[in-house]
């Protein structure tokens, strides 16, 4: 790693020389804009909107738009007069419990390495932070801007997390916050059961960037000149659940099944007439879906049964007209085949008798 900043941590009257390194790096695959026909790189020229001439870097300044076409131009001298722009110090302001710092404020992370003979005070500050279970709130000037940051310990190294200023965090103003929405205790109990069934220890290495891996596969295939195999279609997102309790219960059972555990059986909340009715509705919907899925082959089976019923009904009618009224003749009729359409045949036989 290459140090991007060099300075000192001001800890009371103690000064600890440090070097700053970026603690993270982006792994996204980057592309260049190119000409589709020949692959030539697309380049942009910096031109003035007034005279249309190309402008060199030396002639480019920073301008603040006042609106109405007016612009205030700032030079390097203007920025040099601002406070702390050239300061290479990390000033410790106070020490606070880590849980009091809202994670939404965190911005970028940097590792601090002791510089030269500063190893002993560096280790002293590190161990003191661990022992007190607190983080240091500091101010630091990076890239010509004063920033608020925290100083904490990670893997035996001091970690500097720059933070957003409080007025840079937006306040959510959503309409549902003003609505009176209540959650029933059984729903809350089932949701808690779902959370418990999916609980685990966070292991970052267990998660991978599948999109980046697939994109790299496409690029490698292009390089090797082989055919790119289209990935399987992703499963469709489930439709919005009408019955919240049923959806939660199904989610709990699926999570437990993934872990090799037995389904909950709805043991979190006691069964009530309402919940039993809802369960019956769910079962009816499932049966209806199964019947719809088997509709095509069922038609052929129905046609065959109808043909068999007609021939059997005719035989039964002929036998009954000959004066046969025994139970065996009835069993030979439509009842033996399970078809209800043989009933009209029985009525006609009784009339003839």
C-alpha positions as a Markdown table, in Angstrom:
| # | Residue | x | y | z |
|---|---|---|---|---|
| 1 | Unk | 0.0 | 0.0 | 0.0 |
| 2 | Unk | 1.1 | 3.6 | -0.6 |
| 3 | Unk | 0.6 | 6.3 | 2.1 |
| 4 | Unk | -1.7 | 9.1 | 0.9 |
| 5 | Unk | -1.2 | 11.4 | 3.9 |
| 6 | Unk | 1.4 | 11.9 | 6.6 |
| 7 | Unk | 0.9 | 13.8 | 9.9 |
| 8 | Unk | 0.4 | 13.2 | 13.6 |
| 9 | Unk | -2.3 | 12.3 | 16.1 |
| 10 | Unk | -2.5 | 15.0 | 18.8 |
| 11 | Unk | -3.5 | 13.1 | 22.0 |
| 12 | Unk | -3.4 | 15.7 | 24.8 |
| 13 | Unk | 0.3 | 16.7 | 25.0 |
| 14 | Unk | 1.3 | 13.6 | 23.1 |
| 15 | Unk | 2.0 | 13.7 | 19.4 |
| 16 | Unk | 2.0 | 10.4 | 17.5 |
| 17 | Unk | 3.5 | 10.5 | 14.0 |
| 18 | Unk | 1.4 | 8.4 | 11.6 |
| 19 | Unk | 1.0 | 7.6 | 7.9 |
| 20 | Unk | -2.5 | 7.3 | 6.4 |
| 21 | Unk | -3.5 | 4.5 | 4.0 |
| 22 | Unk | -6.9 | 3.8 | 2.3 |
| 23 | Unk | -8.4 | 0.9 | 4.1 |
| 24 | Unk | -10.8 | -0.1 | 1.3 |
| 25 | Unk | -10.6 | -0.5 | -2.5 |
| 26 | Unk | -13.3 | -0.8 | -5.1 |
| 27 | Unk | -13.4 | -4.1 | -7.1 |
| 28 | Unk | -15.9 | -3.0 | -9.7 |
| 29 | Unk | -15.0 | -3.7 | -13.3 |
| 30 | Unk | -14.4 | -0.5 | -15.1 |
| 31 | Unk | -14.9 | 0.2 | -18.8 |
| 32 | Unk | -13.8 | 2.8 | -21.2 |
| 33 | Unk | -16.0 | 4.5 | -23.7 |
| 34 | Unk | -15.0 | 3.4 | -27.2 |
| 35 | Unk | -16.1 | 3.7 | -30.8 |
| 36 | Unk | -18.3 | 0.8 | -31.5 |
| 37 | Unk | -16.9 | 0.1 | -35.0 |
| 38 | Unk | -13.1 | 0.2 | -34.4 |
| 39 | Unk | -12.7 | 0.3 | -30.6 |
| 40 | Unk | -11.0 | 3.7 | -30.5 |
| 41 | Unk | -11.1 | 5.5 | -27.1 |
| 42 | Unk | -13.5 | 8.4 | -26.8 |
| 43 | Unk | -11.8 | 11.6 | -25.6 |
| 44 | Unk | -13.3 | 14.8 | -24.3 |
| 45 | Unk | -11.9 | 18.2 | -24.7 |
| 46 | Unk | -12.3 | 21.0 | -22.1 |
| 47 | Unk | -13.6 | 23.9 | -24.0 |
| 48 | Unk | -14.9 | 27.3 | -22.9 |
| 49 | Unk | -18.6 | 27.8 | -23.4 |
| 50 | Unk | -18.1 | 31.5 | -24.4 |
| 51 | Unk | -15.3 | 31.4 | -27.0 |
| 52 | Unk | -15.3 | 27.7 | -27.8 |
| 53 | Unk | -11.5 | 27.4 | -27.4 |
| 54 | Unk | -9.9 | 24.4 | -25.6 |
| 55 | Unk | -8.6 | 25.3 | -22.1 |
| 56 | Unk | -5.5 | 23.9 | -20.5 |
| 57 | Unk | -5.3 | 22.7 | -16.9 |
| 58 | Unk | -3.3 | 25.8 | -15.9 |
| 59 | Unk | -6.1 | 28.1 | -17.0 |
| 60 | Unk | -8.8 | 26.2 | -15.2 |
| 61 | Unk | -10.1 | 27.7 | -11.9 |
| 62 | Unk | -13.0 | 26.9 | -9.6 |
| 63 | Unk | -16.2 | 29.0 | -9.9 |
| 64 | Unk | -19.3 | 29.3 | -7.6 |
| 65 | Unk | -22.5 | 29.8 | -9.5 |
| 66 | Unk | -24.6 | 32.6 | -8.0 |
| 67 | Unk | -27.4 | 32.1 | -10.4 |
| 68 | Unk | -28.6 | 34.4 | -13.1 |
| 69 | Unk | -25.4 | 33.9 | -15.1 |
| 70 | Unk | -23.2 | 35.4 | -12.4 |
| 71 | Unk | -20.1 | 33.4 | -11.3 |
| 72 | Unk | -17.6 | 33.9 | -8.5 |
| 73 | Unk | -14.1 | 32.7 | -9.4 |
| 74 | Unk | -11.8 | 31.3 | -6.6 |
| 75 | Unk | -8.1 | 30.9 | -7.0 |
| 76 | Unk | -5.5 | 28.7 | -5.2 |
| 77 | Unk | -4.7 | 31.7 | -3.0 |
| 78 | Unk | -8.3 | 31.9 | -1.8 |
| 79 | Unk | -8.2 | 28.3 | -0.7 |
| 80 | Unk | -4.8 | 28.7 | 0.9 |
| 81 | Unk | -6.2 | 31.3 | 3.3 |
| 82 | Unk | -8.8 | 28.8 | 4.7 |
| 83 | Unk | -8.1 | 27.3 | 8.1 |
| 84 | Unk | -6.5 | 23.9 | 8.5 |
| 85 | Unk | -6.0 | 23.3 | 4.7 |
| 86 | Unk | -2.3 | 22.7 | 5.3 |
| 87 | Unk | -2.5 | 21.2 | 8.8 |
| 88 | Unk | -1.2 | 17.7 | 9.1 |
| 89 | Unk | -2.7 | 16.9 | 12.5 |
| 90 | Unk | -5.5 | 14.6 | 13.7 |
| 91 | Unk | -6.8 | 16.5 | 16.7 |
| 92 | Unk | -8.6 | 14.3 | 19.3 |
| 93 | Unk | -11.6 | 16.2 | 20.7 |
| 94 | Unk | -13.2 | 13.6 | 23.0 |
| 95 | Unk | -13.8 | 9.9 | 23.7 |
| 96 | Unk | -17.3 | 8.5 | 23.4 |
| 97 | Unk | -19.0 | 5.0 | 23.5 |
| 98 | Unk | -19.0 | 3.5 | 20.1 |
| 99 | Unk | -22.7 | 2.8 | 20.1 |
| 100 | Unk | -23.4 | 6.5 | 20.4 |
| 101 | Unk | -22.1 | 7.1 | 16.8 |
| 102 | Unk | -24.8 | 6.5 | 14.2 |
| 103 | Unk | -23.3 | 4.3 | 11.4 |
| 104 | Unk | -25.1 | 6.5 | 8.8 |
| 105 | Unk | -22.4 | 9.2 | 9.5 |
| 106 | Unk | -19.5 | 7.0 | 8.5 |
| 107 | Unk | -18.0 | 7.8 | 5.1 |
| 108 | Unk | -14.5 | 6.5 | 4.3 |
| 109 | Unk | -12.0 | 4.4 | 6.2 |
| 110 | Unk | -8.2 | 4.7 | 6.5 |
| 111 | Unk | -5.5 | 2.7 | 8.3 |
| 112 | Unk | -3.0 | 4.5 | 10.5 |
| 113 | Unk | 0.6 | 3.3 | 10.7 |
| 114 | Unk | 3.1 | 4.6 | 13.3 |
| 115 | Unk | 5.7 | 6.7 | 11.6 |
| 116 | Unk | 9.3 | 6.3 | 12.7 |
| 117 | Unk | 9.8 | 6.3 | 16.5 |
| 118 | Unk | 6.1 | 6.8 | 17.2 |
| 119 | Unk | 5.4 | 3.1 | 17.7 |
| 120 | Unk | 5.4 | 3.2 | 21.5 |
| 121 | Unk | 2.8 | 6.1 | 21.9 |
| 122 | Unk | 0.8 | 4.5 | 19.0 |
| 123 | Unk | 0.5 | 1.2 | 20.9 |
| 124 | Unk | -0.3 | 3.1 | 24.1 |
| 125 | Unk | -3.3 | 4.9 | 22.4 |
| 126 | Unk | -4.4 | 1.7 | 20.8 |
| 127 | Unk | -4.5 | -0.3 | 24.0 |
| 128 | Unk | -6.1 | 2.6 | 25.9 |
| 129 | Unk | -9.0 | 2.7 | 23.4 |
| 130 | Unk | -9.4 | -1.1 | 23.8 |
| 131 | Unk | -9.3 | -0.9 | 27.5 |
| 132 | Unk | -11.8 | 2.0 | 27.8 |
| 133 | Unk | -14.1 | 0.5 | 25.1 |
| 134 | Unk | -14.5 | 3.9 | 23.5 |
| 135 | Unk | -13.8 | 5.6 | 20.2 |
| 136 | Unk | -12.0 | 9.0 | 19.7 |
| 137 | Unk | -13.8 | 11.8 | 18.0 |
| 138 | Unk | -11.3 | 13.7 | 16.0 |
| 139 | Unk | -11.0 | 16.5 | 13.3 |
| 140 | Unk | -8.7 | 16.1 | 10.4 |
| 141 | Unk | -8.0 | 18.1 | 7.1 |
| 142 | Unk | -7.9 | 15.8 | 4.1 |
| 143 | Unk | -8.0 | 17.0 | 0.5 |
| 144 | Unk | -8.4 | 20.6 | 1.4 |
| 145 | Unk | -11.4 | 20.0 | 3.6 |
| 146 | Unk | -11.8 | 19.7 | 7.3 |
| 147 | Unk | -13.7 | 16.5 | 8.3 |
| 148 | Unk | -15.1 | 15.0 | 11.4 |
| 149 | Unk | -13.9 | 11.4 | 12.0 |
| 150 | Unk | -13.6 | 8.6 | 14.6 |
| 151 | Unk | -10.5 | 6.8 | 15.7 |
| 152 | Unk | -11.0 | 3.2 | 16.7 |
| 153 | Unk | -9.1 | -0.1 | 16.7 |
| 154 | Unk | -9.5 | -2.9 | 14.1 |
| 155 | Unk | -7.2 | -6.0 | 14.0 |
| 156 | Unk | -4.6 | -4.2 | 16.2 |
| 157 | Unk | -4.5 | -1.2 | 13.9 |
| 158 | Unk | -5.9 | 2.3 | 14.5 |
| 159 | Unk | -8.7 | 2.9 | 12.0 |
| 160 | Unk | -9.8 | 6.5 | 11.0 |
| 161 | Unk | -13.4 | 6.7 | 9.8 |
| 162 | Unk | -14.2 | 10.1 | 8.2 |
| 163 | Unk | -17.8 | 11.1 | 8.9 |
| 164 | Unk | -20.5 | 13.2 | 7.3 |
| 165 | Unk | -21.5 | 16.4 | 9.1 |
| 166 | Unk | -25.0 | 16.1 | 10.8 |
| 167 | Unk | -26.5 | 18.6 | 8.3 |
| 168 | Unk | -25.4 | 16.3 | 5.5 |
| 169 | Unk | -27.8 | 13.5 | 6.6 |
| 170 | Unk | -31.3 | 13.8 | 5.1 |
| 171 | Unk | -34.4 | 13.6 | 7.3 |
| 172 | Unk | -36.9 | 11.1 | 6.0 |
| 173 | Unk | -40.3 | 12.7 | 5.4 |
| 174 | Unk | -42.5 | 9.8 | 4.2 |
| 175 | Unk | -46.3 | 9.8 | 4.4 |
| 176 | Unk | -46.6 | 6.5 | 6.1 |
| 177 | Unk | -44.8 | 7.9 | 9.2 |
| 178 | Unk | -48.0 | 9.9 | 9.9 |
| 179 | Unk | -50.3 | 7.0 | 9.5 |
| 180 | Unk | -51.7 | 5.0 | 12.4 |
| 181 | Unk | -50.6 | 1.5 | 11.5 |
| 182 | Unk | -50.8 | -1.2 | 14.2 |
| 183 | Unk | -49.2 | -4.7 | 14.2 |
| 184 | Unk | -51.1 | -7.5 | 15.9 |
| 185 | Unk | -49.2 | -9.4 | 18.6 |
| 186 | Unk | -49.4 | -12.8 | 16.7 |
| 187 | Unk | -47.8 | -11.1 | 13.6 |
| 188 | Unk | -45.1 | -9.7 | 15.7 |
| 189 | Unk | -44.4 | -13.0 | 17.4 |
| 190 | Unk | -44.2 | -14.8 | 14.0 |
| 191 | Unk | -41.9 | -12.1 | 12.6 |
| 192 | Unk | -39.7 | -12.6 | 15.7 |
| 193 | Unk | -39.7 | -16.3 | 15.1 |
| 194 | Unk | -38.6 | -15.7 | 11.5 |
| 195 | Unk | -35.7 | -13.6 | 12.7 |
| 196 | Unk | -34.7 | -16.2 | 15.2 |
| 197 | Unk | -34.8 | -18.9 | 12.5 |
| 198 | Unk | -32.5 | -16.9 | 10.2 |
| 199 | Unk | -30.2 | -15.7 | 13.0 |
| 200 | Unk | -26.4 | -16.4 | 12.6 |
| 201 | Unk | -23.0 | -15.0 | 13.0 |
| 202 | Unk | -22.0 | -12.4 | 10.3 |
| 203 | Unk | -19.1 | -13.8 | 8.2 |
| 204 | Unk | -18.3 | -11.3 | 5.4 |
| 205 | Unk | -16.3 | -13.9 | 3.4 |
| 206 | Unk | -19.4 | -16.0 | 3.0 |
| 207 | Unk | -20.9 | -13.4 | 0.6 |
| 208 | Unk | -19.6 | -12.9 | -2.9 |
| 209 | Unk | -20.3 | -10.4 | -5.7 |
| 210 | Unk | -22.1 | -12.7 | -8.2 |
| 211 | Unk | -22.7 | -10.0 | -10.7 |
| 212 | Unk | -19.0 | -9.1 | -10.9 |
| 213 | Unk | -18.0 | -12.8 | -11.3 |
| 214 | Unk | -20.6 | -13.2 | -14.1 |
| 215 | Unk | -19.4 | -10.1 | -15.8 |
| 216 | Unk | -15.8 | -11.3 | -15.6 |
| 217 | Unk | -16.9 | -14.6 | -17.1 |
| 218 | Unk | -18.4 | -12.7 | -20.1 |
| 219 | Unk | -15.2 | -10.7 | -20.6 |
| 220 | Unk | -13.0 | -13.9 | -20.4 |
| 221 | Unk | -15.2 | -15.6 | -22.9 |
| 222 | Unk | -14.8 | -12.6 | -25.3 |
| 223 | Unk | -11.1 | -12.8 | -24.9 |
| 224 | Unk | -10.9 | -16.5 | -25.5 |
| 225 | Unk | -13.3 | -16.3 | -28.4 |
| 226 | Unk | -15.7 | -19.0 | -27.1 |
| 227 | Unk | -19.4 | -18.9 | -27.0 |
| 228 | Unk | -20.9 | -17.1 | -24.0 |
| 229 | Unk | -23.5 | -19.3 | -22.2 |
| 230 | Unk | -26.5 | -17.4 | -21.0 |
| 231 | Unk | -27.1 | -17.8 | -17.3 |
| 232 | Unk | -30.3 | -19.4 | -16.0 |
| 233 | Unk | -33.2 | -17.0 | -15.5 |
| 234 | Unk | -33.5 | -15.8 | -12.0 |
| 235 | Unk | -36.5 | -16.9 | -10.0 |
| 236 | Unk | -39.4 | -14.5 | -10.1 |
| 237 | Unk | -39.9 | -12.4 | -7.0 |
| 238 | Unk | -42.8 | -13.6 | -4.9 |
| 239 | Unk | -46.1 | -11.7 | -5.2 |
| 240 | Unk | -47.2 | -9.5 | -2.3 |
| 241 | Unk | -48.6 | -11.6 | 0.5 |
| 242 | Unk | -52.3 | -11.0 | 1.2 |
| 243 | Unk | -52.2 | -13.0 | 4.5 |
| 244 | Unk | -49.2 | -11.6 | 6.5 |
| 245 | Unk | -49.3 | -14.4 | 9.1 |
| 246 | Unk | -49.3 | -17.1 | 6.5 |
| 247 | Unk | -46.4 | -15.5 | 4.7 |
| 248 | Unk | -44.4 | -15.2 | 7.9 |
| 249 | Unk | -45.2 | -18.8 | 8.9 |
| 250 | Unk | -44.1 | -20.1 | 5.5 |
| 251 | Unk | -40.9 | -18.1 | 5.7 |
| 252 | Unk | -40.1 | -19.5 | 9.1 |
| 253 | Unk | -40.7 | -23.1 | 7.8 |
| 254 | Unk | -38.5 | -22.5 | 4.8 |
| 255 | Unk | -35.7 | -21.0 | 6.8 |
| 256 | Unk | -35.8 | -24.0 | 9.2 |
| 257 | Unk | -36.0 | -26.4 | 6.4 |
| 258 | Unk | -32.8 | -24.8 | 4.9 |
| 259 | Unk | -31.1 | -25.6 | 8.2 |
| 260 | Unk | -32.4 | -29.2 | 8.3 |
| 261 | Unk | -34.8 | -28.5 | 11.1 |
| 262 | Unk | -38.4 | -29.5 | 11.5 |
| 263 | Unk | -41.1 | -27.1 | 10.5 |
| 264 | Unk | -42.5 | -25.0 | 13.3 |
| 265 | Unk | -46.1 | -26.2 | 12.8 |
| 266 | Unk | -47.4 | -22.8 | 13.8 |
| 267 | Unk | -46.4 | -23.3 | 17.5 |
| 268 | Unk | -45.5 | -19.6 | 18.0 |
| 269 | Unk | -49.1 | -18.4 | 18.2 |
| 270 | Unk | -52.1 | -20.4 | 19.4 |
| 271 | Unk | -54.5 | -21.5 | 16.8 |
| 272 | Unk | -57.7 | -19.4 | 16.7 |
| 273 | Unk | -60.9 | -19.7 | 14.7 |
| 274 | Unk | -59.7 | -16.9 | 12.5 |
| 275 | Unk | -56.3 | -18.4 | 11.9 |
| 276 | Unk | -57.9 | -21.8 | 11.3 |
| 277 | Unk | -60.2 | -20.3 | 8.7 |
| 278 | Unk | -57.3 | -18.6 | 7.0 |
| 279 | Unk | -55.3 | -21.8 | 7.0 |
| 280 | Unk | -58.3 | -23.6 | 5.3 |
| 281 | Unk | -58.4 | -20.8 | 2.7 |
| 282 | Unk | -54.8 | -21.3 | 2.0 |
| 283 | Unk | -55.3 | -25.0 | 1.6 |
| 284 | Unk | -58.2 | -24.4 | -0.7 |
| 285 | Unk | -56.1 | -22.1 | -2.8 |
| 286 | Unk | -53.3 | -24.7 | -3.0 |
| 287 | Unk | -55.8 | -27.4 | -4.1 |
| 288 | Unk | -57.2 | -25.1 | -6.7 |
| 289 | Unk | -53.8 | -24.4 | -8.1 |
| 290 | Unk | -53.0 | -28.1 | -8.2 |
| 291 | Unk | -56.3 | -28.8 | -10.0 |
| 292 | Unk | -55.5 | -26.0 | -12.6 |
| 293 | Unk | -52.1 | -27.4 | -13.2 |
| 294 | Unk | -53.5 | -30.9 | -14.0 |
| 295 | Unk | -56.3 | -29.5 | -16.2 |
| 296 | Unk | -54.9 | -30.6 | -19.5 |
| 297 | Unk | -54.4 | -34.3 | -18.7 |
| 298 | Unk | -57.6 | -34.4 | -16.7 |
| 299 | Unk | -59.7 | -33.6 | -19.8 |
| 300 | Unk | -58.5 | -36.7 | -21.6 |
| 301 | Unk | -59.2 | -38.8 | -18.6 |
| 302 | Unk | -62.7 | -37.4 | -18.3 |
| 303 | Unk | -63.4 | -38.2 | -22.0 |
| 304 | Unk | -62.3 | -41.8 | -21.5 |
| 305 | Unk | -64.5 | -42.1 | -18.3 |
| 306 | Unk | -67.5 | -40.6 | -20.2 |
| 307 | Unk | -67.2 | -43.2 | -23.0 |
| 308 | Unk | -67.0 | -46.0 | -20.4 |
| 309 | Unk | -70.0 | -44.7 | -18.5 |
| 310 | Unk | -72.1 | -44.6 | -21.6 |
| 311 | Unk | -71.4 | -48.2 | -22.6 |
| 312 | Unk | -71.8 | -49.4 | -19.0 |
| 313 | Unk | -75.1 | -47.5 | -18.7 |
| 314 | Unk | -76.4 | -49.1 | -21.9 |
| 315 | Unk | -75.6 | -52.5 | -20.6 |
| 316 | Unk | -77.3 | -51.8 | -17.3 |
| 317 | Unk | -80.4 | -50.6 | -18.9 |
| 318 | Unk | -80.7 | -53.6 | -21.1 |
| 319 | Unk | -80.3 | -55.9 | -18.2 |
| 320 | Unk | -82.9 | -54.1 | -16.1 |
| 321 | Unk | -85.4 | -54.1 | -19.0 |
| 322 | Unk | -85.1 | -57.9 | -19.0 |
| 323 | Unk | -86.4 | -57.9 | -15.5 |
| 324 | Unk | -83.2 | -58.2 | -13.6 |
| 325 | Unk | -83.4 | -56.1 | -10.3 |
| 326 | Unk | -80.7 | -57.8 | -8.3 |
| 327 | Unk | -77.9 | -55.9 | -6.5 |
| 328 | Unk | -75.4 | -57.3 | -8.9 |
| 329 | Unk | -77.0 | -55.6 | -11.8 |
| 330 | Unk | -76.8 | -52.3 | -10.0 |
| 331 | Unk | -73.2 | -52.7 | -9.2 |
| 332 | Unk | -72.6 | -53.3 | -12.9 |
| 333 | Unk | -74.0 | -49.9 | -13.6 |
| 334 | Unk | -72.6 | -46.4 | -13.2 |
| 335 | Unk | -71.8 | -46.8 | -9.5 |
| 336 | Unk | -69.1 | -49.3 | -10.1 |
| 337 | Unk | -67.2 | -46.9 | -12.3 |
| 338 | Unk | -67.7 | -43.9 | -10.0 |
| 339 | Unk | -69.5 | -41.8 | -12.7 |
| 340 | Unk | -72.5 | -39.7 | -11.6 |
| 341 | Unk | -73.9 | -39.4 | -15.1 |
| 342 | Unk | -75.4 | -42.9 | -14.9 |
| 343 | Unk | -78.2 | -41.6 | -12.6 |
| 344 | Unk | -80.6 | -40.7 | -15.5 |
| 345 | Unk | -80.3 | -44.2 | -16.8 |
| 346 | Unk | -81.6 | -45.6 | -13.5 |
| 347 | Unk | -84.6 | -43.3 | -13.6 |
| 348 | Unk | -85.6 | -44.4 | -17.0 |
| 349 | Unk | -85.3 | -48.1 | -16.0 |
| 350 | Unk | -87.7 | -47.6 | -13.0 |
| 351 | Unk | -90.3 | -46.0 | -15.3 |
| 352 | Unk | -90.2 | -48.9 | -17.7 |
| 353 | Unk | -90.6 | -51.3 | -14.8 |
